[in-house]
């Protein structure tokens, strides 16, 4: 048995992320599409894929965090946490622990009672790992669907919210990302050809279309179907964004649609910036604080940082990993974080024996 092998899991509603850590080193990281709202069979399929990628996964300790309990196949969050924990514990056995934020690690048997601590604690895991390495920082994790802004001062998390509802109120959780967010969530009016247009409130296009047109979205992170199920190329993206203002792609040039994409990008950045300003202003962090960027939308962090006169540090720079693993660690920060936090705790426990 490889007693130094830990696999970290981040079970989301749209993706599952997993990180393999051996002796404190991040050896492999991967993300799989997992539309939980369509059923738990998609989670089982991911587990099968992991078994093929890491045949020795049965020798590992499994460290789990989640946000997938919000999927609408579950009646409520408590039911979702219990169902996901049950699936993991039965698949991976008694060496499965669940991250519960300030409440620490919980065995499967305790999850039903501690569901509120386990639910959507993935942001806390990432921030806790950063806090152990960077004493003054703000985690800026811009993912496919959501963005987290978590302040760290003197090596401690100083977030105001502890669950999604509180963090939505505090500005620490923004339900916008760079892949799955419907464009109609970004603006009600948008500029095209020098004039403002009302926006069609339909799922005609998503932010993935915008960042394909700006050439910023890594195709490896563009894993979900397009809004119309069509091609995920630049022409397909033009067709979809044109619909947002009642047009067809042929009515303007590619350069015009690229300019239009930058208007949507500007709208998203303005919204993210307003929430980051709220977090920075409330905690009173000094100007020496750095932004630690993670997620598939980390490419937006430099521009956010420039607005506030801050430096940016990639999350992946804080972990021991080769180039390939580091690139995916940047995208799958919570999975990496729970694996490393669990590995660190085990090392500390062994040192006291």
N, C-alpha and C positions, 0 to 999 in steps of 0.2 A: 504494500500500500504506500502511495506517495503522500506522506503526511504533510508535505509542504505545498500541496496543490490545492488552490482555492479557485472556484469559478464564481464570479459575481454576475448577478442577474438584475436587469431592470425591465420589468414586465409592464409595458405601456399598452395603451389602447389601440395603437396603430403599428407599433414596432416592438420587437423584443431585442434587447441588446445583451450581449454576454461577453465577459472578459475572463481570460485564463491567466492566472498569476501563479508563478512557481518561485518559491524562495524569495518573495518580494519583488520579482521582476514581471512586468506585463509582457507575456509571450505572444498572445494572440487576442484579438478583439473582433467581434462581428455584430452586424445588425441584420435582422430578418423582418420582412413585412409580416404583420400579424393583426389583421382586422378583427379584433375581439368582438366587435358589435355583430359580427356574422356567426359567432359561435366559438366554443372552446376547442373545437377540432383544429382550429388554426394554431392554437398553442401547442397541441400535441404534435402537429407537423413540425413546428420549430424544434421541439425536443428531439424529434427523430433526426432532424438536420444536425443538431448539436452532437448527437451520438455518432453520426458519421464523421463529423469534423474532428471530434475529440473522443476516440474510442475508449480512452481510459477515464472518461468522466465519472464513472462509478467509484473511482478511487478518491475523488475530490470531496472537499467540504464545499457546500453550496451556500453562498451568501446572497440574500434576495432583498430587493426593494421593488416597489411597484407604484404605478399610477393607474393601471388598467381597471381598477375597481370602479372607475367612473363610467365604464362602457355600459350602454343602455340595455344590454341583455340582463343586467342585474337589477333587482328591484330597488336596492339601495347600496350604499358604500360598504356597510358592514357585511352584507351578503357577498359582495364582490370580493372583498379581502379574504373572507373565509373560503370562497370557492377557488380562488387562485392559489391560496396557501395549501389547500387540500390537494390541488393538482400537482403542485411542486413537491410536497412532502411524500405523496404516494409514488411519484416518479423517481425521486432521488433519495428517499429514506431519511433516517434519523439524523444524518449529518447536514441537515438543511436548517439554516437559521434565518430569521426575518429581522430586517433593520427597522427599528421603531424610534428613530430620532433620539431625543434626549432620554428615552426609556431604554436605550441600548438594544442588545440583541435578544430576540425572543424565540423560544422553540415553538414548533408547530402547535403544541398543546395549549400554548398561551395566546395564540393569535386571536381567537374569537373574543376573548376578554380585552385584549389590547388592540383591537382593530383600528381604533381612532389614531393610535400612535403609528401603526404600520402604514395606514392609508397615505398614499402620495407623499412619502417621506424621501423620495429619491433626490430632491433638491438639497435636503439636509445632509445627505451622505456626501454629495459633491462638495458642499460648503465646508463640512467638517474636515474633509481631507485637506482642502486648501488652507483652512485655519491652522492646521498643524505645521504648515510649511511657509505660509505668508501671513505675517501678523496683521497687516492692514491692507484690505482688498475689498473689492466687490466682485462676486461671481456674476458674470454675464453669460448665461447659457441660452443661446438662441437656437432652438431646435426646429423640427419640421412643423410643429403645431403650437408650441408655447415658448415663452421667454421667462427666465428667472433672473431677478436682480437681488442678490443676497449680500448684505454688508457684513464685513468681518473687522473687528477692532480689537487690538491687543490679543490676537489669537483666539477670539471668541466670536461666535455668531451673535449679531445684534439685530436680527430680523424681528419685526413687529408681529408678523403672522406666524402661526404654527400649522394651520391647515389651509386648504385651497380657498375657502370662503374668506378667511382673514387676510390671506395674501393677495387675493383679488382686490380687496378693499384698500390694502396698504400700498398697492402698486408694485409689490414684490413678485407678483405673478401676472403676466400679460398673456392673454390667450391669442397670441399671434406668433406665427413661425414663417419659415421661408419655403415651405413645400405645400402644406395642406390647407392653409388659411384661404377661405373664399375672398376674392378681391373686394366684394361688396362690403366686407367687414372693415376695410381700410379707409374708405372715404365715401361720402354721399354725393359729392361733386368732385370732378376731376378735370384737369386741363388737357385739352387736345387741340392741336392746331391753333394755339393762342387763345382759345375760348373755353370757358367752363361748361361742362356738361353734367346733367344729372346722371347718376349711375343706376343701372338695372340691378335690382336686388334679387339676383338669380345666381345659382351656382354654375355660371358660365365659364369661369376661369379661377385659378388659384395663384398663390404667390410663386409657385414653381414656374409658372409661365413667365412671370416678371424676371425672375433670376436666370431663366434660360436666355431670355432676350438680352440681359445685361452680361451674360457669359460668366456669372459668378457662382452658379449652383453646380457643384460637382455631380456629374451624371451618376456616380456610384451612390449618391445620397438621394437620388430622384427615383424612389422605388415604388411609389403609388401610381395608379392609373390617373391619366389626365381627367379633368372634369367631364369631358364628353367621351371619354374612352378612346380618344384618337391618338394621333402620333405625338410623341413627346419630343418634337424637334422645333426649330425656330418658326417654321411656317405654321405648324399646328398651334403654337403659342400665339402667333399673330392672329390667327382665326378666332381663337378664344377671347383674347383681350379686346378685339374689335367688337365682339358681341356685347361687351359691358356698356358700350355707349351706342348700341343699335346700329352698328356698321358691319360691313364685310371687309376682310383683309385686303381685297383687291382695290379698295377705295383710297388707299394710301400706300406709300413706299415702305420698304423695310426700315429705312432710317426714321420715318415718321413713327412707326410702331415701337422702335427702340427708344425714341424720345418719350413716347407715351409710357413705356415701361419705367423709365426713370422718374416720371411723375408719381407713379404708384410707389416706387421705392422711396421717394421723398416723403410721401404720406406715411408710410410705415415707419421710417426713421424718426419722423416727428413724434409719432405716438410713443415709440420706444424711448426716445429722448426725454419726453415729458415724465414718464414713469421713473426713469433712472434719476432724473433731477429730484423727484420726490423722495426717493430712497436716500440719495446723497445728502440732500438738505436736512432730512430728519435726523440722521445719525451723526452729523457733524464731523465726518471724516476729513482729515487734513489733505492738502494737495499732494502729499507724498503717496497716497493710496494708489494702487494699481488696479486695473480691471483685468480679471482673469477670464479669458474668453474660451468658451466651449460651445459645442453644438454644430450642426450642419450649417448654421447661419453665422458662425464666428467671423466670417468675412465682413460683417457689418460693424464689428467691435471697434476697429480702428477709427472709423468715422464718428462713432459715438464718443470714443475717448477724446478725440480732437476737440469736440464741442465743449468738453469739461476740462481740458488741459491735463489729461491723464495719460499714463503709459499703459500699454497692453502687454499682458503676459499670456501666452498660450497655455491652456490647462495641461496639454501633453508635455510641456517642458518640466512639469513638476513630478513626473513619474519616470521610472527606469524602463525604457522600452526601445526596441529598434525602430527604424523609420516607418515600416509598414504598420506595426502595432500602434505606434504613436499617432499616425494619421487617423486610425479608427478610434483610438482612445480620446482624441479631441472631440469626436462626434458622440461617443458613448460614455461620457464622463461618469454618470451615476453607476453604471455597471463596473467600471474600473474602480471607482471610489469604494463601493461596498466590498469588492474583493480585497483591496489593499487595507481597508480598515479592519476587516476580519483577520487578514493575515497578520497585521501589526498586533492585534489583540492576542492572537494565539502565541506569537513570539514573546510578548510580554508575560503571558501566563506561564509559558515554559521556562522563562528566565527565573521566575520566582520559585519554581519547583526544586 
